Amino acid sequence: MKKKDVLSVKNLSKIYSKNNSGTINALNNLNLDVKQGEIFGLLGPNGAGKSTFINILGGIVIKTSGNVNVWGYDIDKDPRQVRASLGIVPQELNLDPFFNPRRLLELHAGMYGIKKEDRITDEILRLVSLEKNAESYARSLSGGMKRRLLIAKALVNKPPILILDEPTAGVDVELRKNLWENVKLLNKIGVTIILTTHYLIEAEQMCDRIGILSKGNLVALDTTKNLINKIQTKTVTFTINQKTKIDKIPLKSLKIISQTDDKLTLSYEKNNLKIDEIISYFSNKNIIILDISTDDADIEDVYTNLTKN
Ligand code: ADP
């Protein structure tokens, strides 16, 4: 394991046996490393194996084979140290409705055997922006606040790695931004973040690197930037000075997607054609370009491409 990897997974497999018959390969020879200080996103459709992976890290599911090393500890040899290095924020908003955030964190710290003077309850409450709600019953908190309280709970023993399982599930759109800001803040103070999400746009905005799981296989693992760069097809809309219909543009890989009034939407493969060539073509034909807008590919395109089969 390189010094900077805080999580190292080698040939990790999980085979579940079904009650009635047969087996299911929930994880197939998974290999991945998470580096210190990064925000790593694990994406994948339902049934991809994300929960299985998180549950193996959390010690809830026993792997079939392979190696997992967390913060320098081997999951087979030092399971307790592995657990102590991870703060896992579960998907379900399972909180006792009659506890307030402060009491919940204090109780949790007690469970970890953290002495009163060593507790960082106020600091955690501030980190997740719940200091003003420290004394409110959990049942009166919004979905976003509940989620932040679960994050707070996972921070009680100051783990260097925080795992968030579908952190925005059950959180209103407007509160998500707030939640992400808190996660970014935690990352800024040095906590390595691993998250799973269905919301591709969020993964794109939040994550330094992304791994995409499909049916137990890691079908992509790269920086968010590289993944987006892998998309070959570009779409561009030109606003031009004429309304005559353009039927064909004889340039390699270029397709006319639509033409309405003075707007012409084209697609092209970026390793076959550069946008300059399209612009020169127009200028040679005395077509004046009034405006150009590009519709950049996003992680959603990579994702659909990789997981469609
Ligand atoms: P995800 O979290 O990405 O939706 P899961 O890890 O929950 O995926 O599931 C991966 C696969 O393993 C699925 O096909 C699922 O049905 C199966 N699976 C998950 N848990 C069990 C289990 N306890 N017993 C049998 N099969 C399971």
Residues whose N, C-alpha, C, O or C-beta is under 5 A from the ligand:
A	BS01	ADP	Y16 S17 A26 P45 N46 G47 A48 G49 K50 S51 T52
